[in-house]
Amino acid sequence: MFLDQTPLCSPCEKSGKETPATIVHHKIEHKGDEALFYSWDNLESVCASCHSGHIRVSEHVGYSQACDADGWPTDSRHPSNKSRSVT
């Protein structure tokens, strides 16, 4: 049902691409918490490439390596963004 309502990959859309989503990802690990597991606010539609790529890496290293259309990391926790001056 979630994929029917949000059929495009959320991370790809943020980078300016339209990619069909095939996986419903829990943004926050539910670790057995049923309320968190079933919370639609905790879900996002993603493609297999994003899920097995930068999402898996971000869960391991603590920040996403996804980039915007210009190639700049979209996660404020990414080391490149921490050294970037804000104007």
Gaussian input, Z-matrix of N, CA and C with variables (Angstrom, degrees):
# hf/3-21g

backbone

0 1
 N
 C     1     B1
 C     2     B2     1     A1
 N     3     B3     2     A2     1     D1
 C     4     B4     3     A3     2     D2
 C     5     B5     4     A4     3     D3
 N     6     B6     5     A5     4     D4
 C     7     B7     6     A6     5     D5
 C     8     B8     7     A7     6     D6
 N     9     B9     8     A8     7     D7
 C    10    B10     9     A9     8     D8
 C    11    B11    10    A10     9     D9
 N    12    B12    11    A11    10    D10
 C    13    B13    12    A12    11    D11
 C    14    B14    13    A13    12    D12
 N    15    B15    14    A14    13    D13
 C    16    B16    15    A15    14    D14
 C    17    B17    16    A16    15    D15
 N    18    B18    17    A17    16    D16
 C    19    B19    18    A18    17    D17
 C    20    B20    19    A19    18    D18
 N    21    B21    20    A20    19    D19
 C    22    B22    21    A21    20    D20
 C    23    B23    22    A22    21    D21
 N    24    B24    23    A23    22    D22
 C    25    B25    24    A24    23    D23
 C    26    B26    25    A25    24    D24
 N    27    B27    26    A26    25    D25
 C    28    B28    27    A27    26    D26
 C    29    B29    28    A28    27    D27
 N    30    B30    29    A29    28    D28
 C    31    B31    30    A30    29    D29
 C    32    B32    31    A31    30    D30
 N    33    B33    32    A32    31    D31
 C    34    B34    33    A33    32    D32
 C    35    B35    34    A34    33    D33
 N    36    B36    35    A35    34    D34
 C    37    B37    36    A36    35    D35
 C    38    B38    37    A37    36    D36
 N    39    B39    38    A38    37    D37
 C    40    B40    39    A39    38    D38
 C    41    B41    40    A40    39    D39
 N    42    B42    41    A41    40    D40
 C    43    B43    42    A42    41    D41
 C    44    B44    43    A43    42    D42
 N    45    B45    44    A44    43    D43
 C    46    B46    45    A45    44    D44
 C    47    B47    46    A46    45    D45
 N    48    B48    47    A47    46    D46
 C    49    B49    48    A48    47    D47
 C    50    B50    49    A49    48    D48
 N    51    B51    50    A50    49    D49
 C    52    B52    51    A51    50    D50
 C    53    B53    52    A52    51    D51
 N    54    B54    53    A53    52    D52
 C    55    B55    54    A54    53    D53
 C    56    B56    55    A55    54    D54
 N    57    B57    56    A56    55    D55
 C    58    B58    57    A57    56    D56
 C    59    B59    58    A58    57    D57
 N    60    B60    59    A59    58    D58
 C    61    B61    60    A60    59    D59
 C    62    B62    61    A61    60    D60
 N    63    B63    62    A62    61    D61
 C    64    B64    63    A63    62    D62
 C    65    B65    64    A64    63    D63
 N    66    B66    65    A65    64    D64
 C    67    B67    66    A66    65    D65
 C    68    B68    67    A67    66    D66
 N    69    B69    68    A68    67    D67
 C    70    B70    69    A69    68    D68
 C    71    B71    70    A70    69    D69
 N    72    B72    71    A71    70    D70
 C    73    B73    72    A72    71    D71
 C    74    B74    73    A73    72    D72
 N    75    B75    74    A74    73    D73
 C    76    B76    75    A75    74    D74
 C    77    B77    76    A76    75    D75
 N    78    B78    77    A77    76    D76
 C    79    B79    78    A78    77    D77
 C    80    B80    79    A79    78    D78
 N    81    B81    80    A80    79    D79
 C    82    B82    81    A81    80    D80
 C    83    B83    82    A82    81    D81
 N    84    B84    83    A83    82    D82
 C    85    B85    84    A84    83    D83
 C    86    B86    85    A85    84    D84
 N    87    B87    86    A86    85    D85
 C    88    B88    87    A87    86    D86
 C    89    B89    88    A88    87    D87
 N    90    B90    89    A89    88    D88
 C    91    B91    90    A90    89    D89
 C    92    B92    91    A91    90    D90
 N    93    B93    92    A92    91    D91
 C    94    B94    93    A93    92    D92
 C    95    B95    94    A94    93    D93
 N    96    B96    95    A95    94    D94
 C    97    B97    96    A96    95    D95
 C    98    B98    97    A97    96    D96
 N    99    B99    98    A98    97    D97
 C   100   B100    99    A99    98    D98
 C   101   B101   100   A100    99    D99
 N   102   B102   101   A101   100   D100
 C   103   B103   102   A102   101   D101
 C   104   B104   103   A103   102   D102
 N   105   B105   104   A104   103   D103
 C   106   B106   105   A105   104   D104
 C   107   B107   106   A106   105   D105
 N   108   B108   107   A107   106   D106
 C   109   B109   108   A108   107   D107
 C   110   B110   109   A109   108   D108
 N   111   B111   110   A110   109   D109
 C   112   B112   111   A111   110   D110
 C   113   B113   112   A112   111   D111
 N   114   B114   113   A113   112   D112
 C   115   B115   114   A114   113   D113
 C   116   B116   115   A115   114   D114
 N   117   B117   116   A116   115   D115
 C   118   B118   117   A117   116   D116
 C   119   B119   118   A118   117   D117
 N   120   B120   119   A119   118   D118
 C   121   B121   120   A120   119   D119
 C   122   B122   121   A121   120   D120
 N   123   B123   122   A122   121   D121
 C   124   B124   123   A123   122   D122
 C   125   B125   124   A124   123   D123
 N   126   B126   125   A125   124   D124
 C   127   B127   126   A126   125   D125
 C   128   B128   127   A127   126   D126
 N   129   B129   128   A128   127   D127
 C   130   B130   129   A129   128   D128
 C   131   B131   130   A130   129   D129
 N   132   B132   131   A131   130   D130
 C   133   B133   132   A132   131   D131
 C   134   B134   133   A133   132   D132
 N   135   B135   134   A134   133   D133
 C   136   B136   135   A135   134   D134
 C   137   B137   136   A136   135   D135
 N   138   B138   137   A137   136   D136
 C   139   B139   138   A138   137   D137
 C   140   B140   139   A139   138   D138
 N   141   B141   140   A140   139   D139
 C   142   B142   141   A141   140   D140
 C   143   B143   142   A142   141   D141
 N   144   B144   143   A143   142   D142
 C   145   B145   144   A144   143   D143
 C   146   B146   145   A145   144   D144
 N   147   B147   146   A146   145   D145
 C   148   B148   147   A147   146   D146
 C   149   B149   148   A148   147   D147
 N   150   B150   149   A149   148   D148
 C   151   B151   150   A150   149   D149
 C   152   B152   151   A151   150   D150
 N   153   B153   152   A152   151   D151
 C   154   B154   153   A153   152   D152
 C   155   B155   154   A154   153   D153
 N   156   B156   155   A155   154   D154
 C   157   B157   156   A156   155   D155
 C   158   B158   157   A157   156   D156
 N   159   B159   158   A158   157   D157
 C   160   B160   159   A159   158   D158
 C   161   B161   160   A160   159   D159
 N   162   B162   161   A161   160   D160
 C   163   B163   162   A162   161   D161
 C   164   B164   163   A163   162   D162
 N   165   B165   164   A164   163   D163
 C   166   B166   165   A165   164   D164
 C   167   B167   166   A166   165   D165
 N   168   B168   167   A167   166   D166
 C   169   B169   168   A168   167   D167
 C   170   B170   169   A169   168   D168
 N   171   B171   170   A170   169   D169
 C   172   B172   171   A171   170   D170
 C   173   B173   172   A172   171   D171
 N   174   B174   173   A173   172   D172
 C   175   B175   174   A174   173   D173
 C   176   B176   175   A175   174   D174
 N   177   B177   176   A176   175   D175
 C   178   B178   177   A177   176   D176
 C   179   B179   178   A178   177   D177
 N   180   B180   179   A179   178   D178
 C   181   B181   180   A180   179   D179
 C   182   B182   181   A181   180   D180
 N   183   B183   182   A182   181   D181
 C   184   B184   183   A183   182   D182
 C   185   B185   184   A184   183   D183
 N   186   B186   185   A185   184   D184
 C   187   B187   186   A186   185   D185
 C   188   B188   187   A187   186   D186
 N   189   B189   188   A188   187   D187
 C   190   B190   189   A189   188   D188
 C   191   B191   190   A190   189   D189
 N   192   B192   191   A191   190   D190
 C   193   B193   192   A192   191   D191
 C   194   B194   193   A193   192   D192
 N   195   B195   194   A194   193   D193
 C   196   B196   195   A195   194   D194
 C   197   B197   196   A196   195   D195
 N   198   B198   197   A197   196   D196
 C   199   B199   198   A198   197   D197
 C   200   B200   199   A199   198   D198
 N   201   B201   200   A200   199   D199
 C   202   B202   201   A201   200   D200
 C   203   B203   202   A202   201   D201
 N   204   B204   203   A203   202   D202
 C   205   B205   204   A204   203   D203
 C   206   B206   205   A205   204   D204
 N   207   B207   206   A206   205   D205
 C   208   B208   207   A207   206   D206
 C   209   B209   208   A208   207   D207
 N   210   B210   209   A209   208   D208
 C   211   B211   210   A210   209   D209
 C   212   B212   211   A211   210   D210
 N   213   B213   212   A212   211   D211
 C   214   B214   213   A213   212   D212
 C   215   B215   214   A214   213   D213
 N   216   B216   215   A215   214   D214
 C   217   B217   216   A216   215   D215
 C   218   B218   217   A217   216   D216
 N   219   B219   218   A218   217   D217
 C   220   B220   219   A219   218   D218
 C   221   B221   220   A220   219   D219
 N   222   B222   221   A221   220   D220
 C   223   B223   222   A222   221   D221
 C   224   B224   223   A223   222   D222
 N   225   B225   224   A224   223   D223
 C   226   B226   225   A225   224   D224
 C   227   B227   226   A226   225   D225
 N   228   B228   227   A227   226   D226
 C   229   B229   228   A228   227   D227
 C   230   B230   229   A229   228   D228
 N   231   B231   230   A230   229   D229
 C   232   B232   231   A231   230   D230
 C   233   B233   232   A232   231   D231
 N   234   B234   233   A233   232   D232
 C   235   B235   234   A234   233   D233
 C   236   B236   235   A235   234   D234
 N   237   B237   236   A236   235   D235
 C   238   B238   237   A237   236   D236
 C   239   B239   238   A238   237   D237
 N   240   B240   239   A239   238   D238
 C   241   B241   240   A240   239   D239
 C   242   B242   241   A241   240   D240
 N   243   B243   242   A242   241   D241
 C   244   B244   243   A243   242   D242
 C   245   B245   244   A244   243   D243
 N   246   B246   245   A245   244   D244
 C   247   B247   246   A246   245   D245
 C   248   B248   247   A247   246   D246
 N   249   B249   248   A248   247   D247
 C   250   B250   249   A249   248   D248
 C   251   B251   250   A250   249   D249
 N   252   B252   251   A251   250   D250
 C   253   B253   252   A252   251   D251
 C   254   B254   253   A253   252   D252
 N   255   B255   254   A254   253   D253
 C   256   B256   255   A255   254   D254
 C   257   B257   256   A256   255   D255
 N   258   B258   257   A257   256   D256
 C   259   B259   258   A258   257   D257
 C   260   B260   259   A259   258   D258

   B1=1.4478
   B2=1.5221
   B3=1.3374
   B4=1.4663
   B5=1.5297
   B6=1.3385
   B7=1.4664
   B8=1.5295
   B9=1.3194
   B10=1.4618
   B11=1.5245
   B12=1.3254
   B13=1.4646
   B14=1.5206
   B15=1.3235
   B16=1.4718
   B17=1.5292
   B18=1.3436
   B19=1.4633
   B20=1.5317
   B21=1.3261
   B22=1.4629
   B23=1.5276
   B24=1.3115
   B25=1.4626
   B26=1.5280
   B27=1.3214
   B28=1.4607
   B29=1.5352
   B30=1.3442
   B31=1.4644
   B32=1.5396
   B33=1.3184
   B34=1.4660
   B35=1.5201
   B36=1.3326
   B37=1.4670
   B38=1.5199
   B39=1.3370
   B40=1.4678
   B41=1.5169
   B42=1.3495
   B43=1.4677
   B44=1.5162
   B45=1.3285
   B46=1.4638
   B47=1.5177
   B48=1.3386
   B49=1.4654
   B50=1.5213
   B51=1.3302
   B52=1.4586
   B53=1.5229
   B54=1.3249
   B55=1.4585
   B56=1.5302
   B57=1.3264
   B58=1.4616
   B59=1.5314
   B60=1.3167
   B61=1.4648
   B62=1.5210
   B63=1.3245
   B64=1.4659
   B65=1.5237
   B66=1.3305
   B67=1.4672
   B68=1.5230
   B69=1.3219
   B70=1.4569
   B71=1.5265
   B72=1.3179
   B73=1.4644
   B74=1.5264
   B75=1.3396
   B76=1.4675
   B77=1.5246
   B78=1.3203
   B79=1.4654
   B80=1.5246
   B81=1.3305
   B82=1.4693
   B83=1.5246
   B84=1.3216
   B85=1.4646
   B86=1.5168
   B87=1.3219
   B88=1.4624
   B89=1.5192
   B90=1.3095
   B91=1.4726
   B92=1.5246
   B93=1.3528
   B94=1.4522
   B95=1.5194
   B96=1.3264
   B97=1.4681
   B98=1.5299
   B99=1.3346
   B100=1.4638
   B101=1.5220
   B102=1.3293
   B103=1.4681
   B104=1.5258
   B105=1.3261
   B106=1.4546
   B107=1.5260
   B108=1.3229
   B109=1.4610
   B110=1.5269
   B111=1.3367
   B112=1.4567
   B113=1.5297
   B114=1.3090
   B115=1.4637
   B116=1.5348
   B117=1.3317
   B118=1.4678
   B119=1.5125
   B120=1.3269
   B121=1.4671
   B122=1.5239
   B123=1.3275
   B124=1.4586
   B125=1.5291
   B126=1.3189
   B127=1.4564
   B128=1.5171
   B129=1.3303
   B130=1.4553
   B131=1.5187
   B132=1.3144
   B133=1.4603
   B134=1.5146
   B135=1.3354
   B136=1.4594
   B137=1.5284
   B138=1.3140
   B139=1.4636
   B140=1.5293
   B141=1.3108
   B142=1.4683
   B143=1.5207
   B144=1.3268
   B145=1.4634
   B146=1.5265
   B147=1.3242
   B148=1.4703
   B149=1.5308
   B150=1.3244
   B151=1.4618
   B152=1.5219
   B153=1.3152
   B154=1.4677
   B155=1.5267
   B156=1.3087
   B157=1.4650
   B158=1.5133
   B159=1.3328
   B160=1.4616
   B161=1.5241
   B162=1.3348
   B163=1.4696
   B164=1.5202
   B165=1.3313
   B166=1.4701
   B167=1.5303
   B168=1.3248
   B169=1.4655
   B170=1.5254
   B171=1.3425
   B172=1.4698
   B173=1.5248
   B174=1.3286
   B175=1.4575
   B176=1.5266
   B177=1.3119
   B178=1.4678
   B179=1.5271
   B180=1.3377
   B181=1.4666
   B182=1.5265
   B183=1.3252
   B184=1.4583
   B185=1.5192
   B186=1.3236
   B187=1.4594
   B188=1.5205
   B189=1.3248
   B190=1.4590
   B191=1.5229
   B192=1.3170
   B193=1.4577
   B194=1.5224
   B195=1.3407
   B196=1.4650
   B197=1.5206
   B198=1.3376
   B199=1.4579
   B200=1.5197
   B201=1.3240
   B202=1.4549
   B203=1.5249
   B204=1.3264
   B205=1.4670
   B206=1.5264
   B207=1.3441
   B208=1.4695
   B209=1.5167
   B210=1.3311
   B211=1.4568
   B212=1.5153
   B213=1.3490
   B214=1.4582
   B215=1.5338
   B216=1.3453
   B217=1.4633
   B218=1.5275
   B219=1.3383
   B220=1.4594
   B221=1.5270
   B222=1.3047
   B223=1.4660
   B224=1.5263
   B225=1.3345
   B226=1.4661
   B227=1.5308
   B228=1.3518
   B229=1.4674
   B230=1.5248
   B231=1.3375
   B232=1.4647
   B233=1.5315
   B234=1.3249
   B235=1.4687
   B236=1.5352
   B237=1.3216
   B238=1.4689
   B239=1.5112
   B240=1.3257
   B241=1.4640
   B242=1.5150
   B243=1.3136
   B244=1.4699
   B245=1.5216
   B246=1.3352
   B247=1.4607
   B248=1.5195
   B249=1.3192
   B250=1.4573
   B251=1.5260
   B252=1.3201
   B253=1.4651
   B254=1.5159
   B255=1.3134
   B256=1.4535
   B257=1.5211
   B258=1.3481
   B259=1.4730
   B260=1.4988
   A1=111.27
   A2=116.37
   A3=119.11
   A4=110.68
   A5=116.60
   A6=119.97
   A7=111.68
   A8=117.17
   A9=119.89
   A10=110.90
   A11=116.80
   A12=121.09
   A13=112.85
   A14=116.94
   A15=121.00
   A16=107.97
   A17=117.07
   A18=121.28
   A19=115.64
   A20=118.02
   A21=119.80
   A22=111.22
   A23=115.60
   A24=122.88
   A25=109.47
   A26=116.19
   A27=121.80
   A28=112.89
   A29=119.65
   A30=119.10
   A31=113.20
   A32=117.09
   A33=119.63
   A34=110.65
   A35=116.86
   A36=120.59
   A37=110.70
   A38=117.06
   A39=120.92
   A40=111.66
   A41=117.21
   A42=120.66
   A43=112.48
   A44=116.59
   A45=119.62
   A46=114.92
   A47=117.88
   A48=121.39
   A49=110.00
   A50=116.38
   A51=121.43
   A52=108.58
   A53=116.08
   A54=122.17
   A55=108.68
   A56=117.85
   A57=119.07
   A58=111.42
   A59=116.05
   A60=121.37
   A61=109.15
   A62=115.64
   A63=121.01
   A64=111.96
   A65=117.08
   A66=121.78
   A67=109.29
   A68=116.37
   A69=121.21
   A70=106.39
   A71=115.63
   A72=122.65
   A73=110.03
   A74=116.99
   A75=121.64
   A76=107.35
   A77=117.17
   A78=121.44
   A79=111.10
   A80=116.12
   A81=121.66
   A82=106.53
   A83=116.59
   A84=120.08
   A85=110.02
   A86=116.74
   A87=119.89
   A88=112.57
   A89=119.02
   A90=124.70
   A91=112.57
   A92=116.09
   A93=120.78
   A94=114.80
   A95=118.01
   A96=121.97
   A97=108.20
   A98=116.98
   A99=121.18
   A100=112.74
   A101=117.26
   A102=120.24
   A103=110.21
   A104=117.44
   A105=121.79
   A106=110.99
   A107=116.54
   A108=121.33
   A109=111.11
   A110=117.28
   A111=121.47
   A112=114.41
   A113=118.24
   A114=121.51
   A115=110.74
   A116=116.73
   A117=120.33
   A118=111.54
   A119=117.93
   A120=120.98
   A121=111.44
   A122=116.55
   A123=121.26
   A124=112.28
   A125=117.38
   A126=120.82
   A127=111.42
   A128=115.74
   A129=120.95
   A130=108.51
   A131=115.02
   A132=121.26
   A133=108.80
   A134=115.86
   A135=120.47
   A136=110.20
   A137=116.00
   A138=120.70
   A139=108.30
   A140=116.65
   A141=121.21
   A142=111.46
   A143=116.68
   A144=120.23
   A145=111.47
   A146=117.41
   A147=120.70
   A148=110.74
   A149=116.36
   A150=119.86
   A151=111.60
   A152=117.41
   A153=119.47
   A154=111.73
   A155=116.81
   A156=120.95
   A157=112.57
   A158=116.01
   A159=119.76
   A160=113.80
   A161=119.55
   A162=119.88
   A163=109.98
   A164=116.72
   A165=120.35
   A166=110.00
   A167=116.41
   A168=120.34
   A169=110.46
   A170=116.91
   A171=119.37
   A172=111.48
   A173=117.19
   A174=119.78
   A175=110.68
   A176=116.79
   A177=120.91
   A178=111.95
   A179=118.08
   A180=120.78
   A181=113.90
   A182=117.95
   A183=120.20
   A184=115.56
   A185=118.08
   A186=121.14
   A187=108.92
   A188=114.95
   A189=120.28
   A190=110.52
   A191=115.20
   A192=120.27
   A193=111.07
   A194=116.81
   A195=120.88
   A196=109.62
   A197=115.75
   A198=121.25
   A199=110.80
   A200=115.34
   A201=120.09
   A202=109.38
   A203=116.62
   A204=121.06
   A205=112.34
   A206=117.06
   A207=121.19
   A208=112.97
   A209=116.36
   A210=119.89
   A211=114.19
   A212=117.16
   A213=120.27
   A214=109.35
   A215=118.71
   A216=121.16
   A217=111.56
   A218=116.71
   A219=121.45
   A220=113.00
   A221=118.20
   A222=121.45
   A223=109.94
   A224=116.42
   A225=120.59
   A226=112.11
   A227=116.84
   A228=120.50
   A229=112.75
   A230=117.62
   A231=121.06
   A232=109.04
   A233=118.65
   A234=121.33
   A235=113.77
   A236=118.02
   A237=119.87
   A238=112.44
   A239=117.09
   A240=120.54
   A241=112.66
   A242=116.91
   A243=119.59
   A244=111.42
   A245=116.67
   A246=119.43
   A247=112.11
   A248=116.64
   A249=122.38
   A250=110.03
   A251=117.11
   A252=120.07
   A253=109.80
   A254=116.71
   A255=122.58
   A256=108.61
   A257=115.45
   A258=118.71
   A259=110.87
   D1=-38.77
   D2=-178.25
   D3=-64.64
   D4=-42.81
   D5=179.26
   D6=-66.01
   D7=-31.18
   D8=176.34
   D9=-64.32
   D10=-36.55
   D11=-178.56
   D12=-82.90
   D13=-30.71
   D14=179.35
   D15=-131.94
   D16=80.31
   D17=-171.04
   D18=-78.91
   D19=-8.97
   D20=-178.39
   D21=-104.78
   D22=149.90
   D23=179.41
   D24=-66.69
   D25=120.95
   D26=-178.26
   D27=-61.72
   D28=-49.47
   D29=178.76
   D30=-61.94
   D31=-38.13
   D32=178.30
   D33=-64.78
   D34=-41.39
   D35=178.38
   D36=-59.75
   D37=-39.98
   D38=178.87
   D39=-63.72
   D40=-25.07
   D41=177.84
   D42=-95.87
   D43=8.39
   D44=176.16
   D45=87.86
   D46=13.42
   D47=179.65
   D48=-112.26
   D49=149.98
   D50=174.49
   D51=-109.54
   D52=104.16
   D53=-177.57
   D54=-123.75
   D55=131.03
   D56=177.00
   D57=-62.15
   D58=136.15
   D59=177.49
   D60=-86.94
   D61=144.25
   D62=178.64
   D63=-126.60
   D64=-6.89
   D65=-174.83
   D66=-133.33
   D67=140.01
   D68=171.72
   D69=-99.47
   D70=117.98
   D71=-175.20
   D72=-104.69
   D73=138.57
   D74=172.95
   D75=-84.50
   D76=117.83
   D77=-178.60
   D78=-63.51
   D79=-39.82
   D80=175.16
   D81=-113.47
   D82=128.02
   D83=179.56
   D84=-54.93
   D85=131.45
   D86=-177.48
   D87=-82.97
   D88=-26.54
   D89=178.10
   D90=45.60
   D91=40.44
   D92=177.41
   D93=90.74
   D94=-7.59
   D95=178.78
   D96=-74.37
   D97=108.25
   D98=-175.80
   D99=-61.81
   D100=-38.76
   D101=179.84
   D102=-61.25
   D103=-43.79
   D104=178.65
   D105=-70.38
   D106=-35.75
   D107=179.21
   D108=-61.73
   D109=-44.27
   D110=-175.91
   D111=-92.31
   D112=-3.53
   D113=-179.09
   D114=-70.10
   D115=118.18
   D116=179.79
   D117=-66.41
   D118=-24.33
   D119=177.14
   D120=-68.97
   D121=-18.11
   D122=-179.36
   D123=-96.32
   D124=5.01
   D125=-177.09
   D126=-108.04
   D127=150.76
   D128=170.65
   D129=-146.86
   D130=145.25
   D131=177.70
   D132=-83.94
   D133=132.26
   D134=179.81
   D135=-139.18
   D136=156.93
   D137=174.24
   D138=-85.20
   D139=164.07
   D140=-178.87
   D141=-61.82
   D142=-36.40
   D143=-179.30
   D144=-63.25
   D145=-45.76
   D146=178.55
   D147=-66.26
   D148=-42.36
   D149=-176.46
   D150=-64.60
   D151=-42.02
   D152=-178.10
   D153=-88.00
   D154=-9.01
   D155=-179.00
   D156=-102.72
   D157=-104.15
   D158=-170.57
   D159=-67.76
   D160=-26.82
   D161=177.29
   D162=-68.44
   D163=-44.02
   D164=178.57
   D165=-63.04
   D166=-42.22
   D167=179.00
   D168=-64.37
   D169=-43.15
   D170=-178.22
   D171=-63.50
   D172=-35.22
   D173=176.97
   D174=-67.16
   D175=-27.96
   D176=-179.79
   D177=-83.48
   D178=-44.62
   D179=-174.23
   D180=-97.28
   D181=-14.19
   D182=176.10
   D183=97.81
   D184=2.79
   D185=175.20
   D186=-154.15
   D187=154.90
   D188=-179.32
   D189=-83.12
   D190=146.69
   D191=175.25
   D192=-103.76
   D193=11.06
   D194=177.94
   D195=-64.40
   D196=146.03
   D197=-177.59
   D198=-123.59
   D199=155.65
   D200=176.22
   D201=-81.86
   D202=-175.64
   D203=-176.54
   D204=-61.57
   D205=-24.20
   D206=178.58
   D207=-87.86
   D208=-2.85
   D209=179.19
   D210=89.76
   D211=8.67
   D212=-179.29
   D213=-92.28
   D214=136.68
   D215=179.94
   D216=-57.12
   D217=135.38
   D218=-177.36
   D219=-87.79
   D220=-16.10
   D221=-177.69
   D222=-87.42
   D223=124.24
   D224=-179.48
   D225=-64.03
   D226=-19.33
   D227=178.60
   D228=-83.00
   D229=-8.57
   D230=179.75
   D231=-64.25
   D232=137.42
   D233=-178.17
   D234=-54.15
   D235=-34.42
   D236=178.78
   D237=-63.69
   D238=-33.41
   D239=179.37
   D240=-79.45
   D241=-24.72
   D242=178.72
   D243=-70.48
   D244=-30.20
   D245=-178.93
   D246=-92.49
   D247=-7.19
   D248=-177.99
   D249=-78.35
   D250=130.45
   D251=179.09
   D252=-78.49
   D253=138.06
   D254=-179.96
   D255=-95.87
   D256=127.94
   D257=-179.84
   D258=-113.64

